[in-house]
Structures are given as structure tokens and as C-alpha cells.
């Protein structure tokens, strides 16, 4: 069955298998999986992969900055479709973001960022739900029809198994460094928000909106904008906090 982007199921799965064979670092592999997932519906979608690690929900890969920002918004508001999918092990769909009544803090930001619909699919093996694959649509509401939802469900199941096997094939230190990188990004963003709150005398939500707007204006990652702000304000390189306990 072909999708609206021109990919059929066999092509998508062959691309995943090729990634598994060629992968030499988990970070690059995860980004490639996110890009394959985003390509299922064409250019008007973005994909982020959320992992639960050491008690934290982290985006370990994204197809572009839009997905990374939307995932991070949910972690910051502590609610949203990707978190619900990861917590419950159930698929969470937002057919029309402009008519969505759940998670109001997240939805307001998502709509302003151009999201029209989304679907978050739990990444599960057996009874263990260890993350979610989040696909955001920017073209129109109700972008995911029954066939495309089924395709994404199968893709997520394939990706979950592939990721678990891929993690076994790669040194565990690579996975740990990837998680530390994601957590370091959050630490930088938190420090930058503190600076903005103090300077602007605003709420954390407004501060994040300002940081996000600068990221979009300059076409840079939110993490990089945050690091620049910290450096300019303190005159020192930003600190990212302690690493995970490796014991």
C-alpha cells in the first residue's frame, strides 16, 4: 500500500533494516529513524522520539527543530500527547489541534507553532513502554487517515524492536552519552529561562515563548540560543550540571 508521500510499507521497512545494518552510532541511528518516520507523510510533518531514561523524559532524536521544540514544550508543561502515550502505552491522536481541549498549555504553544494535528505512538516491547514516536502534521487537520495511522503503528513497532536490537549492538556508553546530551540541553534551557524571568519579570511560560521565538527567528536550536544567552549574561561558558550516575 502506497502512502501520500509515495512510500509503501516495504520501502519504509527496508530503509529501517538498512539503517540497522549500517548503524555505527546510536545518535545518528535515532535521527535517521525519526527522518524515516517523518517521510511517511511527506514534507508537512516532523517527528520526535521520546525516551524514558533514569526517571527523565527526553527527546533523543528529531527530524527537525520543530519536533524537538514541541516535545520539549510537553516536558516543560508536564503534559501533552507524547507524554500520555509514553505513560499509558496507548496511541494518542490529536485530529485537530485548534479544537483540542486537552493539555491547554501545550496546545496553545503547538497551535502557534503551526501544528494542525499529531499522533503519538508508544514504543513498547512486551510490557515495557520505554518511549514514544511523535509525528506532528503542519499541513491540515485530520492529516492521518486510517491507512496512514496503521502504517505508523507498524513502523513504530518495527522501530522499537530495531532500536532495542541496535542498542545491544552498540557500546552502552554511546546510549548513555546520548541521554546525557539530551538532559544537558534541558539544563541549559532551564538556566536561560531563569535569566529571562529575572530580566523580564515574567512567568516561565512567557520566558519559554520568548526563547522559542528567538530560536525560530534565528533558525537555531533552542539549546544553542539558551547557551548563547547564558554566556552573554554570565561571561562564562554555561554549565550543564552533573552527568547521570553511572554506577
HUHUPE-V957377 format. One record per residue. N is the residue number from 1. RES is the residue in one letter. PSI is psi in whole degrees, 0 to 359 (NA if undefined). NEAR is the number of other C-alpha atoms within 10 Angstrom. Layout:
n: {N:N}
res: {RES:RES}
psi: {PSI:PSI}
near: {NEAR:NEAR}
//
This chain:
n: {1:2:3:4:5:6:7:8:9:10:11:12:13:14:15:16:17:18:19:20:21:22:23:24:25:26:27:28:29:30:31:32:33:34:35:36:37:38:39:40:41:42:43:44:45:46:47:48:49:50:51:52:53:54:55:56:57:58:59:60:61:62:63:64:65:66:67:68:69:70:71:72:73:74:75:76:77:78:79:80:81:82:83:84:85:86:87:88:89:90:91:92:93:94:95:96:97:98:99:100:101:102:103:104:105:106:107:108:109:110:111:112:113:114:115:116:117:118:119:120:121:122:123:124:125:126:127:128:129:130:131:132:133:134:135:136:137:138:139:140:141:142:143:144:145:146:147:148:149:150:151:152:153:154:155:156:157:158:159:160:161:162:163:164:165:166:167:168:169:170:171:172:173:174:175:176:177:178:179:180:181:182:183:184:185:186:187:188:189:190:191:192:193:194:195:196:197:198:199:200:201:202:203:204:205:206:207:208:209:210:211:212:213:214:215:216:217:218:219:220:221:222:223:224:225:226:227:228:229:230:231:232:233:234:235:236:237:238:239:240:241:242:243:244:245:246:247}
res: {X:X:X:X:X:X:X:X:X:X:X:X:X:X:X:X:X:X:X:X:X:X:X:X:X:X:X:X:X:X:X:X:X:X:X:X:X:X:X:X:X:X:X:X:X:X:X:X:X:X:X:X:X:X:X:X:X:X:X:X:X:X:X:X:X:X:X:X:X:X:X:X:X:X:X:X:X:X:X:X:X:X:X:X:X:X:X:X:X:X:X:X:X:X:X:X:X:X:X:X:X:X:X:X:X:X:X:X:X:X:X:X:X:X:X:X:X:X:X:X:X:X:X:X:X:X:X:X:X:X:X:X:X:X:X:X:X:X:X:X:X:X:X:X:X:X:X:X:X:X:X:X:X:X:X:X:X:X:X:X:X:X:X:X:X:X:X:X:X:X:X:X:X:X:X:X:X:X:X:X:X:X:X:X:X:X:X:X:X:X:X:X:X:X:X:X:X:X:X:X:X:X:X:X:X:X:X:X:X:X:X:X:X:X:X:X:X:X:X:X:X:X:X:X:X:X:X:X:X:X:X:X:X:X:X:X:X:X:X:X:X:X:X:X:X:X:X}
psi: {128:147:173:341:355:355:139:172:317:319:316:314:326:324:320:316:321:322:317:319:322:353:133:355:140:325:309:323:314:318:319:320:316:320:323:316:317:327:344:325:9:195:344:18:159:154:137:148:118:132:144:124:125:38:3:147:122:144:113:347:153:155:332:180:334:313:319:316:319:320:312:325:320:322:322:321:352:28:158:170:322:322:321:320:318:327:322:341:17:151:134:118:143:95:321:105:328:346:10:128:348:158:59:322:315:313:320:315:319:316:318:331:358:3:133:336:167:162:132:126:126:140:109:138:118:232:3:112:112:4:195:148:121:121:124:131:134:359:310:166:163:41:337:106:180:317:319:325:317:319:319:325:314:319:318:318:317:316:320:313:319:318:318:317:317:320:326:334:349:148:135:331:329:316:317:317:323:319:320:323:316:319:324:322:317:321:317:317:318:318:318:322:321:321:314:318:317:320:319:350:54:177:167:324:315:320:318:322:318:318:317:319:320:323:315:322:321:358:43:159:148:321:316:322:317:316:320:317:316:316:318:323:317:339:9:154:142:148:139:4:178:152:171:150:117:359:NA}
near: {10:14:15:10:13:12:15:14:15:11:13:18:16:11:13:21:15:11:19:19:9:9:17:14:16:24:16:12:20:23:19:19:27:24:19:21:28:26:20:24:22:16:12:15:24:27:31:34:28:28:23:18:15:10:7:13:24:26:28:24:27:27:23:17:19:21:23:22:23:25:26:22:22:22:19:17:14:14:17:22:24:29:24:19:24:26:15:11:19:16:20:20:20:24:19:17:22:17:13:14:9:13:14:13:16:22:24:14:19:22:17:10:16:16:26:22:26:25:24:30:27:30:27:19:12:5:7:11:19:18:27:31:31:31:27:26:27:17:14:15:17:15:22:22:10:9:12:17:16:12:20:24:19:14:21:22:17:16:25:21:14:17:19:11:12:21:16:11:14:14:13:11:10:14:17:15:15:19:23:20:17:17:23:18:20:21:20:23:24:18:17:26:25:17:18:22:16:12:10:10:12:13:14:16:17:15:21:22:15:14:22:21:14:16:19:17:9:10:11:13:19:25:22:14:20:26:21:14:21:23:14:11:12:10:9:9:11:19:13:18:11:10:13:13:6:6:3}
//
